[in-house]
Amino acid sequence: MITTLSRIIKYGVQSFIRNGWLSTATVAVMILALFVFQVLILFGVVTKTAILALQDKIDISVYFKISAPEDEVLKTKRSLESLSEVKKVEYISREQALSDFESKHREDEIVSQALKELESNPLSASLNIKAQDPREYAAIAAYLDNETINTFVDKVSYSQNQTVIDKLISIVDGVEQGGLIIGLILAAIAILVTFNTIRLAIYSNREEIGIMRLVGGSNYFIRGPYVVEGILYGILSAVLSLVAVTPLIILVSPYLEGFIPGMGLQSYFYANFFTLFGYQLVFGVGLGIVSSVIAVRRYLRV
């Protein structure tokens, strides 16, 4: 068994080297396929980060009556934080609201003068609520619409933000569905092109396969070298595709960081380099093996 396996590996490597141009063409096509696969993974990361950045811009606010006790406001905050739909609740006290308002309008003399003439703080406490998913804001607004909380609540900003939230939901759904469809189409094209290229390489050796069959070569022994070739195609393509995508990431990363807050594509790539290489290796070797087995099957008549 060990002798047969060593011969299969030897013949596979020899065939890979002997068919230099076909091997080069096959590897080139697989590099493109793996490049597309890598870009799809990174596109998914960019899309997810962009969606999270958009979601982070949206929230709803609960404004309490000026007479509402602080204990009741904090009680409402704790009850909201216990909801699975809620990601974060920020409490803004009356004093903080006044300080923020004064800071924002410090250059407006009319506003500053009006605040000085007031004997008391006219602003109320509020809670800014961020949901885990933009689709859950309606449920959070419904939760706030109960008698216990309504006693102290002046207004909830959900109705004012509903149009923006609905648009965000449609953008998220469109990006996710569009990305999935484009990804499946590109992946299918890459797989088909790679399969046909490997099939063409094996077709050029059909006479050799026929002779091996005539002299009594087993299916295992005949198929083995082509599987080894497929593995070599996959390994070499995985390495070169990752080398090819690295300069693109370095070039594009600064523009993405300026366009999408928190998008550190280059940092993500370096931090997950070996994981991404593992994906490339599994996909490339798997594609090479499956394509070789299917392509050579026709000439084995099994």
N, C-alpha and C positions, 0 to 999 in steps of 0.2 A: 504493500500500500504506500509506504513512504517513497519507494523507488518510483512508482507510477506518478505519485503526486509531484515529486521533484522533476520528473520528465515533463509533466503537463505545464508546470511553471516555467521550465526552461524553454519549451516550444512556444509558450505564450509570449515570453519576453523576446525571443528570437523573431517571431512573427511581427511583433510590435515594431522592432527595429528594422526588420527587412522591408516592411511596407511603409517606408518613411513618409512618403507623400500622403498616403491614405490615413496614416496615423496622425499626421499633422493636421489634415483637414478635419478629421473626426474630433480631435482635441479642440480645434478652433471653434467648431460648432458647439461642442459641449461647454466651452468657456462662455460663449454667448448665452447658452441656456442657463448656466449657473449664475452668470452675471444678472440675468433677468430675475432669477430666483432670489438673489441677494438684494437686488433693488426693491423687489416686492416686500421683503422682510423690513428693510429700512423705511420704505414708504409707509408701511403699517405703523412703525414707531413714530414717524413724523406726523401722520394723520392722527394718531391717538394723542400725541402731545398737543397738537393744534386744537383738537376737540376739548381737551381738558382746560386749555388756556381760554377758550371761548366760554366754557361752562363756569370758569372761575370769575368771569366778568358779570355773571347773572346771579342775583339773589332777590329775596323778598324781605321787606322790613315790616316790623310790627311796632307801631307808635302807640304808646300808652298815654292815658289821660294824666294831666299834671298832678291830679290828686291821687294817683295810684301809688300805694306804698311800695317801697323798694323791695320788701320781702316778697310781695306778690309777683313783681317783675322777675326776680331771681327764681322764684318757684316755677314760673312759666318757662324760663330758660332751661331749668333742669328737666322739666317734663318734655320739652322739645328735643333735648340732647338724648333722651332715652328712646326716641323714635329711630327705627332702622333706616328710614328715608333721609334723615338729617345727617349731613356731613359735619357741619360746624355752625355754632351759634355764637355771635359776638354781642356782648352787652355794652351799650353806650349809655352811660348815666346822664342825668340832666346837666351836671356840671361839665362833663366831657363834651356833651353836645354844644353847650354854650362856648366852651373854650375853642372847639373846632370851628364854630361859626365865626367867632371873633377873629381867629387866625386867617380864615378864608377871606374875610371882608375887612381886614385891617387897613387897607388902602382906600376904603370907601368911607369918606368922612360923614356922610349922611347916616349910614348904617351905624357907624361907631357912636355918633351923637345920640341916635335914637336908643341904643342900648344903655347909654349912660343915664338917660332920662327915666328909664324903667326902674321901678323899685324892686322888682323880682325877676327871676329867671323865667322867660316866656317859653322856653323849649322843654320838651318832654323826653323821658327816657325811651329807648327803643332797643329792639333786637334785630340784628341782621342775620338772616338764615340762608345758609347754602345747603342745597340738596345733594345727595349722592348722584342723582340722575335728574336732568331737567324735566323729565316726565313726571317726577314725583312732587313738583311744586303744587300741583292742584290738590293732592292728598294732604299736604302740609297746610295749605290754606283752609281746607275743609276741617282739619283738626282744630285750627284756631277759631273756627266759627262755632263755638259752643258757649253756653250760658256762663260757665265758670270763668272762662278767660275774657269773654266779651264785656263783662262787668267793668274791667279795668282798661280794655283796649279802645283806643280812639279810632284807629284805622289800620288796615293791612294793605300793603302796596301791590298785592298780587294782580289785581285788576289792571293797574297801570302797566305792569311788566308782562302781562299775559301775551301780548302780541310779539314781543321780543323773544319770550320763552318758546312760543310756538314756532317761530322762525328758526330758533336754535335747534329745536327738536327735528325739524325738517332737514336742516343742514347736516346734522349728525347722521340721520337715517340715510340721506342721499350719499354722503361720503362713504359710509360703511358699506352700503349696497354697491355703489359704483366701484369702490376699491376691490370688493370681493369678485365682482364680475370681470373687471379688467385683469385681476390677478389670475383667475381661472383660465381666461382666454390666452393670456401670454404664457402661462405654464403649459397649457395644452399644445400651443404652437411649438414651444421649445422642446417638449418631449417628442412630438411627432418628427420634428426636423432631426433631432438627435438619433431617434430610432432609425429613420430612413438612411442617415449617413452611415451608421454602423452596419445596417443591412447591406448597403452598397459595398462597404469594405469587405464583408464576408462573402458577398456575391462574387467578388474578384477571385476568391479562393475556392469557388464551388468545385472545380476540377480536383483540387487537392483533397477536399472532403470526400468526393466520390471515390477516389483511389483508396483512401483510408478505409472506406466502407467495404470496398472490394477485397482488401487484404485482411478483413476480419476485425477491424478496429471497433471497439465498443463505443456506444453512444457517449458514455462517460468520458472516455479518453479523447474522442473527437471534439466533444463540446468543451472540455476543460480548457484548452489553450485560448479559446475565444472568450471564455469567462475571465481568464487571467488578463487578456487584453482589455476587456471591459473595465476591470478593476483598475488597471493602469491608466486608462482613459479618465476614469473618475477621479483618481488621486491627483494626477497631473492637472486636470481641469480645475479641481477645487483649489489647488494652490495658486494657479495662475489667475483664476477669476477673482480671488481675494486680493491678489497683487494689483489687478486691474481696477478694482473698485476703490482701493485706498486713496489714490490721488483725487478721485471724484469727490469723495467724502471730505477730504481736506479743503478742496476748492469750494464746495457748496456750503459747508458748515457755517462759516461766518455770515453768509447771507440769510440762512435759515434762522440763526440766532437773533438777527436784527428784525426779522419778520415775525417770528413766533417766540414770545417770551418763554424762557426756560428750556428752549430746544438746544441741548448740547449734543448734537449728533456725533461729533468727533469724539467726545468723551464717552458717549454710549458705545461707539464702535470699539474704542480701545479697551473699555471695561469688559465688553462681551466678545472680545476677539476670538478666543478659543471656542466659545459656544457657537459663534457664527461659522467658524471654520468647521466645527463638528457637523453643523447642518449642511454645509456645502459638501463635506466629505460623504455623509450618509446619502444625500440626494444624488451626488455625482456617481459614486460607486454603485448605488442601487440602480440608477438609470443605465449605467454601463452594463451591469450584469443582466438585468431584465431584457434590455435591447439585444444583447448578444445571444442569450438563450432563445428568445423568440425568433430572431433572425436566422439562426443556424438550424432551428427545428425543421424548417422546410426541407433542408438537404439531408436530414437524418431519416426522414419518412417515418417518424414515430408519432 
